Amino acid sequence: MRKRYPAFVGVGIAASVLAALLGYAEKLPCSSGGAWDSFTSQFQDSCYTDIYPLYYTEGLSAGKVPYYGHPVEYPVLMGWMMEAAAWLVHSVSDAYARGKDFYLVTVLMLAVCLIVGVMATAATAHGEGRGAGWKAALMASLSPALILAAYINWDLFAMALTACGLFAWAQRRPWLAGVFLGLAVATKFYPLLFFGALFLLCLRAGKLREFGKAFAGGLIAWLVINVPVALTATSGWAEFYAFSRDRGADWGSVWYLFEHYNVPVLGNSSLSELNLISSGSCAVAFVLIAALALAAPRRPRLPQLCLLFLAAFLILNKVWSPQYVIWVVPLAVLARPRIWAYVLWQCAEIAYFFGIWGYFVYLYLPPSGISDGWYFVILAARLLTLALLSATVVVDILQPERDRVRASGLNDDPAGGVLDGAPDRLSVTWHGVARNPAEVAASLAFGACPEPGDVGRQASLGRLADHGGACRADHVEERLRVDRARIEVGMPVGARAELIARVVAVHEVDPAGDRLYPVNHVGQLDAGGVRVAGVQAEPDLTVTRSTGVRRLARPLPEPGDRLEGAGHRAVAARGVLDQQRQRPLDLLDRLDPVRGAYGRIDGTSDVPAVHDEPLRADRSGGLQMLVE
């Protein structure tokens, strides 16, 4: 019986081969038309590449081994790829012909990398279902900006390794993912940012052991590649780091724009000040992204967070070469931003590809080419469209119901591997920011909520903050001293509650004895009893896995529906959720049975006691229900 492969395999290979051929054709005026023989012709024909001239300037044509015979401005694994291509053509006697053969061999290697990178990206997207795999293959391989930049440099090598690392993570193989990402860092440094994204998401999901495996695999792979060269050719190995440090504001960067227009401080700083400002700006951006990752209503998907880190780095880095678009394309495809933002960004990258070569023509053969005014307009458009693309991703993170991957309710984070559907173990919530009930229900449907026992000792918090309002301003009756904490640790009702098969959402705790508002909001389901917490539950809700896609056996109830009585779909809580808002003198009343039930609640601070009484409402608020 013939084995049937997913549709994305054939589509991805065919589209990648076509993209590789189109990229090769774009460089034909240089590789076959003689434009390389004229310095300005290669810019006029927009077919410039680093590969051909670096064969001579890096000493490869003279038989020098990278790092040993000649220092190389690239990380070690890329230098090895250059050496491999040089070795394959070393028997060609004519130096000019050998240089062209070196380019052709390198193009063939990079074409293989293009196919591998596209296939890994498509395989990662395949977990979303509904044809996402072949759609991702087409979007990644036939990206016009990627095709134009494919053979400017060796960046496709790093892209392929990074894509393989993300695919391995999606397949829940953290060691292998770390190895691929470590090799990618040994090729280009940008994949190092993705370890930061993994750390934040694993921290929030309580999957630090898996992150540790990935980080260990990446560190070992990087050390295996770098340590031998660093020990035996230290100066050649260190050239990449020295070159990165000593490089000024380069073409394409926002700092080059500031420098051209002599913007105070930002545009006339020394090299050391530029390094400090650029690095500091990146650090601030990374901190903000980390805060978003930990405080978002729902944990961001891995490709979303990776894209934000990479976009911030490119926008604020000293160098932004045309080929760096290759880094972004796979992540943009997996992050699934708004398609109009993706198209605008692609158009800006295409404009910049032709704009940078036209600007070089203007610099060397004025008044031909593109003047500096138009060049900087194109540069700004490139910067702004990537920022806009990132902004749409931020909106999807803050409003998960807009996320096209999660909107169907069938997926959580297909590229997240162990993070897919994992409950949150840590999240930071800022006062006044509340989750939409639909987001809560969707999150709980995939088990993406922390367990009650995961609330540990948080001395700096002082107390668990208690909000009387949901999704809007708090009530005037709410006690300010209870709500004093600015940062809170979430402790939702777990799915193991008695009498409720699976909790979908808890909207408002209405303590027994409080006659102000039996049901807090019109969007809350009436539990059918006086002063009973409104709890939605699906007794027979199950989540099954089919071809890697989560599917709900039954649709979720809608938390945002108008006021309605409990029915067979939304089962009311039969017990009273009794919450002691005041701190009594009796320690037993304050701490039990929360301590006995969960064992990890910090008893040194004011933790409201919560208990469930299945028999009747505790209208007296007495102590007897707490003593069992």
Summary of the structure (lengths in Angstrom):
residues: 628
radius of gyration: 28.9
end to end distance: 63.8
largest distance: 98.1
contacts: 2079
relative contact order: 0.08
helix: 52%
strand: 5%
